[in-house]
Amino acid sequence: MRDKKVRLIIAGFEINTWDMASIDSAIDTPADAWSFSLFDEQDHVLPAGVRKGAKVQLYYGDELLLTSVADQVQEKVDRSGYALSISGRDLAGQLIDCSVPIFNGRQMTLDELVNKYVMGGDLKGLFKGTNIQNNAWLKNKVSVEPGENIWDAIVKAAAVTGQHVWLEPDSTLSIGDPFINAYKVATALRLNKPDNNNNALSAEYTEDASNEYSEIKLLGQDGNAKNLSASFKSNSKAHNRLKIVTMADIETQAEANTTIDKIKKDNDLQAYRLSSSVQGWEVDGRAWSTGFYVNFESNRITRATAKWAVMGCTFTLSRSAGMLTQLRMQRQGDWAQPLLHKEQRK
């Protein structure tokens, strides 16, 4: 495998001699954070375009990892030499920072929000496009409050359609299920003893019962004051623990059943976690990414031998450790899409 450089292109100017780098990505956290730094005994004069607010693209070799703008550009000099640091967040950071303009009429659809304030308006030109997996509910409207940031408004409007929101590396705004077409990693993560073709440097497996219940009951009432309920019961839990949830906006039995399944999956998602550190930034010839499915095999933590979904990954580069990837995983199948958001009844 040929060596691949970590390349940062800012305002058309490429820098690929970094001493330290970090890129942090997570499915359930918007605005991937990144930072790059280098040191040289010789001073440098930066091109005029390399400044705060400049467009940034981060590459691993020829593979695009992230599209962003630079939040900070910092230069430091002393008797030993010159240091440069550049940091920022992906373009979701712009949607978090900026508010929806005040306008007449607070009800908007997801399509209107995206076209008016992401593909148009002040942020026009930053984003490549949009990819909406399910258009069935796009006519549903949501209330947008004055001063609400654009990201929160989009997330709320996407929840009206029961979908998640995230950014692709090329700055495409995706709305749907991040695992619907999950890439299945061909190379299993292995950490065995004795070392038998291990490719994981470390692993940490956690089981957490704080959000687990042996019985969950959901209580609601439809528009005709008819009581609705749904329940889940398991005999496999260590202790009998009851959780009763009341929800006022459940209108049908189908909604009650969907909601109880969502609550159960959210609890399961937090109950099992695996983190692992691996050498390098790639697997199967491509960079690691959130949304991957991967098998973990170990005779040292046998309970962690299972199928996992990559929820977050952090790429790091340093002189001492080289290139590492820290993976944060949760069990395959425990992810559940957002419940259909409903506006409060007038």
Secondary structure, DSSP 8 states (H G I E B T S, - for coil): -----EEEEETTEEE---SEEEEEEETTEEEEEEEEEEEESS-----TT-STT-EEEEEETTEEEEEEEEEEEEEEEETTEEEEEEEEEETHHHHHHSB----S--EEEHHHHHHHHTSSGGGTTT--EEEES--TTTT-EEE--TT-BHHHHHHHHHHHTT-EEEE-TTSEEEEE-TTTT--B-SS-EE--SS-SS--EEEEEEEE--TT--SEEEEEEE-TTS-EEEEEEE-S-SSS--EEEEE-TT--SHHHHHHHHHHHHHHHHHHHEEEEEEEESSEETTEE--TT-EEEEE-SSSGGG-EEEEEEEEEEEEETTTEEEEEEEEEETT-------------
